[in-house]
Amino acid sequence: MEEPAQFKRVYLIDLESVEEEGIVAKTGFIDLMAIADPKAVAQDGTIDEVFSFPFVTIENVDIVDERHIIVGNDNNYPGSIGCLPGTADNSELILLEISYLLAID
């Protein structure tokens, strides 16, 4: 890939709530291109209190506990770009506090 991602979102879906047409309920989202980081805890990528995770490939999203998920990127060295075009990305994991999404019944 030669261009970084422009759209990256994580959605919560309910696999037990399938409509007749086979459509599942999709609730809320996390925009991985605009994650609030007012304390600048991210080591790289925070500009004006917003962190961006613009990777072409997101390898996993897992629930850690009732308040957190982890999102991972494997850089597929040397071909994955996103942060700095022309430079291979690092493999990264981010821990996100999303109790507001996980609390949905």
Residue frames as a rotation matrix with the C-alpha (Angstrom) as fourth column:
MET 1
0.577 0.817 0.000 0.00
0.817 -0.577 0.000 0.00
0.000 0.000 -1.000 0.00
GLU 2
-0.423 -0.767 0.482 1.30
0.774 -0.583 -0.248 3.41
0.471 0.268 0.840 -0.89
GLU 3
-0.300 0.410 0.861 -1.33
-0.297 -0.898 0.325 5.57
0.907 -0.158 0.391 0.83
PRO 4
-1.000 -0.013 0.025 -2.14
-0.027 0.258 -0.966 5.61
0.006 -0.966 -0.258 4.55
ALA 5
-0.408 0.908 -0.097 -5.67
0.895 0.419 0.153 4.73
0.179 -0.025 -0.984 5.64
GLN 6
-0.783 0.246 0.571 -8.22
-0.168 -0.968 0.187 7.53
0.599 0.050 0.799 5.64
PHE 7
0.201 0.927 0.318 -11.00
-0.835 -0.008 0.550 5.65
0.512 -0.376 0.773 7.47
LYS 8
-0.605 -0.372 -0.704 -10.49
0.065 0.858 -0.509 3.28
0.794 -0.353 -0.495 10.44
ARG 9
-0.107 0.638 0.763 -13.26
-0.921 -0.352 0.165 2.46
0.373 -0.685 0.625 12.88
VAL 10
-0.955 -0.056 -0.291 -14.01
0.072 0.908 -0.412 -0.22
0.288 -0.414 -0.864 15.45
TYR 11
-0.182 0.964 0.192 -17.69
-0.749 -0.263 0.609 -1.13
0.637 -0.033 0.770 15.89
LEU 12
-0.803 0.117 0.585 -19.47
-0.386 0.645 -0.659 -3.16
-0.454 -0.755 -0.473 18.56
ILE 13
-0.358 0.708 -0.609 -21.81
-0.704 0.224 0.674 -5.71
0.613 0.670 0.418 16.98
ASP 14
-0.230 0.410 0.883 -24.31
-0.789 0.453 -0.416 -8.05
-0.571 -0.792 0.219 18.62
LEU 15
-0.814 -0.186 -0.551 -24.10
-0.516 0.666 0.538 -11.51
0.267 0.722 -0.638 17.03
GLU 16
-0.830 0.557 -0.022 -27.10
0.488 0.707 -0.511 -12.70
-0.269 -0.435 -0.859 19.06
SER 17
0.032 0.833 -0.552 -29.35
0.094 -0.552 -0.828 -9.99
-0.995 -0.026 -0.096 17.63
VAL 18
-0.927 -0.353 0.127 -29.66
0.117 0.050 0.992 -10.93
-0.356 0.934 -0.005 13.96
GLU 19
-0.189 0.878 -0.440 -32.54
-0.714 -0.430 -0.552 -9.53
-0.674 0.210 0.708 11.93
GLU 20
0.561 0.554 0.615 -34.49
-0.010 0.747 -0.664 -11.67
-0.827 0.367 0.425 9.50
GLU 21
0.954 -0.209 -0.213 -32.36
-0.253 -0.191 -0.948 -10.39
0.158 0.959 -0.235 6.61
GLY 22
0.580 -0.770 -0.268 -29.20
0.762 0.628 -0.156 -11.55
0.288 -0.114 0.951 8.41
ILE 23
0.087 -0.507 0.858 -28.17
0.002 -0.861 -0.509 -8.05
0.996 0.046 -0.074 9.52
VAL 24
-0.035 -0.176 -0.984 -26.60
0.952 0.292 -0.086 -7.71
0.303 -0.940 0.157 12.97
ALA 25
0.932 0.361 -0.032 -27.01
0.344 -0.853 0.393 -4.73
0.115 -0.377 -0.919 15.28
LYS 26
-0.125 -0.971 0.204 -24.05
0.810 -0.218 -0.545 -2.34
0.573 0.097 0.814 15.11
THR 27
0.858 0.443 -0.259 -23.58
0.500 -0.604 0.620 0.08
0.118 -0.662 -0.740 18.01
GLY 28
0.808 -0.504 -0.304 -21.22
-0.199 -0.720 0.665 2.99
-0.554 -0.477 -0.682 18.48
PHE 29
0.740 -0.650 0.173 -17.74
0.520 0.388 -0.761 3.17
0.428 0.653 0.625 17.14
ILE 30
0.443 -0.731 -0.520 -14.21
0.248 -0.457 0.854 4.27
-0.862 -0.507 -0.021 17.86
ASP 31
0.982 -0.189 0.027 -12.63
-0.043 -0.355 -0.934 6.39
0.186 0.915 -0.357 15.17
LEU 32
0.564 -0.822 -0.082 -9.03
0.718 0.439 0.540 5.14
-0.407 -0.364 0.838 15.15
MET 33
-0.051 -0.549 0.834 -8.07
0.814 -0.507 -0.284 8.20
0.579 0.664 0.473 13.12
ALA 34
-0.232 0.050 0.971 -9.18
-0.297 -0.955 -0.021 10.56
0.926 -0.293 0.236 15.92
ILE 35
0.260 0.223 -0.939 -8.74
0.741 0.578 0.342 9.14
0.620 -0.785 -0.014 19.44
ALA 36
0.772 0.050 0.633 -8.94
-0.279 -0.869 0.409 11.72
0.571 -0.492 -0.657 22.24
ASP 37
0.270 -0.766 -0.583 -5.57
0.854 0.471 -0.222 11.90
0.445 -0.438 0.781 24.03
PRO 38
0.817 0.161 0.553 -5.74
0.023 -0.968 0.249 15.05
0.576 -0.191 -0.795 26.19
LYS 39
0.814 -0.551 0.185 -2.86
-0.269 -0.075 0.960 13.87
-0.515 -0.831 -0.209 28.41
ALA 40
0.486 -0.616 -0.620 -0.66
-0.809 -0.048 -0.586 12.91
0.331 0.786 -0.522 25.43
VAL 41
0.394 -0.303 0.867 -0.04
-0.544 0.684 0.486 9.39
-0.741 -0.664 0.104 26.75
ALA 42
0.930 -0.092 0.356 0.67
0.331 0.632 -0.701 8.05
-0.161 0.769 0.618 23.24
GLN 43
0.124 -0.978 -0.170 4.38
0.475 -0.092 0.875 8.01
-0.871 -0.189 0.453 22.52
ASP 44
-0.932 -0.363 -0.024 3.86
0.135 -0.407 0.903 8.99
-0.337 0.838 0.428 18.88
GLY 45
-0.679 0.624 0.386 1.01
0.612 0.192 0.767 10.38
0.404 0.757 -0.513 16.87
THR 46
0.197 0.777 -0.598 -0.73
0.934 -0.334 -0.126 12.83
-0.298 -0.534 -0.792 19.23
ILE 47
-0.828 -0.316 0.463 -1.34
0.461 -0.854 0.240 16.26
0.319 0.412 0.853 17.73
ASP 48
-0.633 0.583 0.510 -3.58
-0.579 -0.793 0.188 18.84
0.514 -0.176 0.840 19.44
GLU 49
-0.522 0.332 0.786 -4.75
-0.712 0.337 -0.616 16.21
-0.469 -0.881 0.061 21.99
VAL 50
0.703 0.705 -0.089 -5.82
-0.628 0.558 -0.543 13.76
-0.334 0.437 0.835 19.27
PHE 51
-0.384 -0.795 0.470 -4.05
-0.447 0.606 0.659 10.46
-0.808 0.043 -0.587 18.58
SER 52
0.464 0.480 -0.745 -4.22
-0.883 0.177 -0.436 8.81
-0.077 0.859 0.506 15.16
PHE 53
-0.194 -0.430 0.882 -3.75
-0.259 0.889 0.376 5.08
-0.946 -0.156 -0.284 14.47
PRO 54
0.351 0.467 -0.812 -3.73
-0.780 -0.334 -0.529 5.23
-0.518 0.819 0.248 10.63
PHE 55
-0.593 -0.720 0.361 -2.44
-0.423 0.660 0.621 1.79
-0.685 0.216 -0.695 9.80
VAL 56
-0.400 0.389 -0.830 -3.46
-0.849 0.185 0.496 -0.06
0.346 0.903 0.256 6.65
THR 57
-0.094 0.326 -0.941 -3.83
0.053 0.945 0.322 -3.35
0.994 -0.019 -0.106 8.53
ILE 58
-0.082 0.140 0.987 -5.37
-0.989 -0.130 -0.064 -3.76
0.119 -0.982 0.150 11.97
GLU 59
-0.644 -0.332 -0.690 -4.54
-0.375 0.922 -0.094 -7.29
0.667 0.198 -0.718 13.06
ASN 60
-0.438 0.503 -0.745 -6.75
0.728 0.685 0.034 -7.65
0.527 -0.527 -0.667 16.13
VAL 61
-0.343 0.414 0.843 -9.29
-0.664 -0.742 0.094 -6.10
0.665 -0.528 0.529 18.44
ASP 62
-0.311 0.181 -0.933 -9.80
0.490 0.872 0.006 -7.91
0.814 -0.455 -0.360 21.74
ILE 63
0.659 0.533 0.531 -11.71
-0.281 -0.481 0.831 -7.20
0.698 -0.696 -0.167 24.95
VAL 64
-0.492 -0.869 -0.053 -9.24
-0.147 0.142 -0.979 -6.93
0.858 -0.474 -0.198 27.86
ASP 65
-0.825 0.332 -0.458 -11.74
0.544 0.245 -0.802 -6.34
-0.154 -0.911 -0.383 30.68
GLU 66
0.101 0.994 -0.027 -15.04
0.960 -0.105 -0.260 -4.55
-0.262 0.000 -0.965 31.35
ARG 67
0.606 0.108 -0.788 -13.44
0.150 -0.988 -0.020 -1.17
-0.781 -0.106 -0.615 30.57
HIS 68
-0.025 -0.801 -0.599 -10.76
-0.651 -0.442 0.617 -1.77
-0.759 0.405 -0.510 27.93
ILE 69
0.948 0.067 0.311 -10.02
0.181 0.690 -0.701 -3.17
-0.262 0.721 0.642 24.49
ILE 70
-0.078 -0.982 -0.170 -6.67
-0.084 -0.163 0.983 -3.65
-0.993 0.091 -0.069 22.82
VAL 71
0.952 0.288 -0.107 -6.12
-0.101 -0.035 -0.994 -2.89
-0.290 0.957 -0.004 19.13
GLY 72
0.160 -0.961 0.224 -3.05
0.105 0.243 0.964 -4.25
-0.981 -0.131 0.140 17.38
ASN 73
0.865 -0.050 -0.500 -1.15
-0.495 -0.257 -0.830 -3.51
-0.087 0.965 -0.247 14.21
ASP 74
0.306 -0.800 0.517 1.47
0.444 0.600 0.666 -5.83
-0.842 0.026 0.538 12.76
ASN 75
0.126 -0.271 -0.954 3.59
-0.457 -0.870 0.187 -3.83
-0.881 0.412 -0.233 10.36
ASN 76
0.822 0.147 0.550 3.98
0.339 0.650 -0.680 -6.57
-0.458 0.746 0.484 7.70
TYR 77
0.287 -0.811 -0.510 7.53
-0.371 -0.585 0.721 -5.27
-0.883 -0.018 -0.469 7.32
PRO 78
-0.756 -0.443 -0.482 8.54
0.487 -0.872 0.039 -3.62
-0.438 -0.205 0.875 5.07
GLY 79
-0.721 0.389 0.574 5.28
0.554 -0.174 0.814 -2.97
0.417 0.905 -0.090 3.23
SER 80
0.263 0.915 -0.305 2.91
0.942 -0.174 0.287 -1.40
0.209 -0.363 -0.908 5.77
ILE 81
-0.820 -0.460 0.341 2.72
0.393 -0.885 -0.247 2.36
0.415 -0.069 0.907 5.96
GLY 82
0.286 0.950 -0.126 0.44
0.832 -0.181 0.524 4.79
0.474 -0.255 -0.843 7.72
CYS 83
0.575 -0.093 -0.813 2.23
0.615 -0.607 0.504 7.06
-0.540 -0.789 -0.292 10.13
LEU 84
0.076 -0.638 -0.766 5.05
-0.425 -0.716 0.554 8.25
-0.902 0.283 -0.325 7.88
PRO 85
0.950 0.311 0.027 4.52
-0.105 0.400 -0.910 7.51
-0.294 0.862 0.413 4.18
GLY 86
0.569 -0.766 -0.298 7.62
-0.423 0.038 -0.905 5.87
0.705 0.641 -0.302 2.72
THR 87
-0.543 -0.707 0.454 8.68
-0.754 0.172 -0.634 4.53
0.370 -0.686 -0.626 6.14
ALA 88
-0.311 0.411 -0.857 7.74
0.204 0.909 0.362 1.07
0.928 -0.062 -0.366 7.45
ASP 89
0.376 0.563 0.736 5.46
-0.640 -0.417 0.646 1.24
0.671 -0.713 0.204 10.49
ASN 90
-0.789 -0.478 0.385 6.28
-0.598 0.453 -0.661 -0.22
0.142 -0.752 -0.644 13.86
SER 91
-0.285 0.719 -0.634 4.18
0.441 0.685 0.579 -3.07
0.851 -0.114 -0.513 15.21
GLU 92
-0.837 0.021 0.547 1.98
-0.401 -0.703 -0.587 -1.41
0.372 -0.711 0.597 17.84
LEU 93
-0.304 0.783 -0.543 -0.67
0.819 0.505 0.271 -2.22
0.486 -0.362 -0.795 20.42
ILE 94
-0.727 0.140 0.672 -2.97
-0.348 -0.919 -0.185 0.41
0.592 -0.368 0.717 21.90
LEU 95
-0.631 0.530 -0.566 -5.10
0.773 0.491 -0.402 0.01
0.065 -0.691 -0.720 25.01
LEU 96
-0.681 0.475 0.557 -8.35
-0.156 -0.837 0.524 1.98
0.716 0.270 0.644 24.87
GLU 97
-0.865 0.483 -0.133 -10.74
0.207 0.103 -0.973 2.73
-0.456 -0.870 -0.189 27.74
ILE 98
-0.782 0.611 -0.122 -14.19
-0.363 -0.288 0.886 2.24
0.506 0.738 0.447 26.25
SER 99
-0.891 0.451 -0.058 -16.49
0.311 0.511 -0.802 1.37
-0.332 -0.732 -0.595 29.13
TYR 100
-0.363 0.779 -0.511 -19.15
-0.566 -0.620 -0.544 3.55
-0.740 0.092 0.666 27.50
LEU 101
-0.175 0.284 -0.943 -19.34
-0.920 0.293 0.260 1.06
0.350 0.913 0.210 24.61
LEU 102
-0.768 -0.223 -0.600 -18.87
-0.103 0.968 -0.229 -2.19
0.632 -0.114 -0.767 26.52
ALA 103
-0.886 0.456 0.088 -21.64
-0.107 -0.015 -0.994 -1.29
-0.452 -0.890 0.062 28.99
ILE 104
-0.312 0.797 -0.518 -24.28
-0.948 -0.226 0.223 -1.52
0.061 0.560 0.826 26.23
ASP 105
-0.334 0.289 0.897 -26.60
-0.309 0.866 -0.393 -4.50
-0.891 -0.409 -0.200 26.74
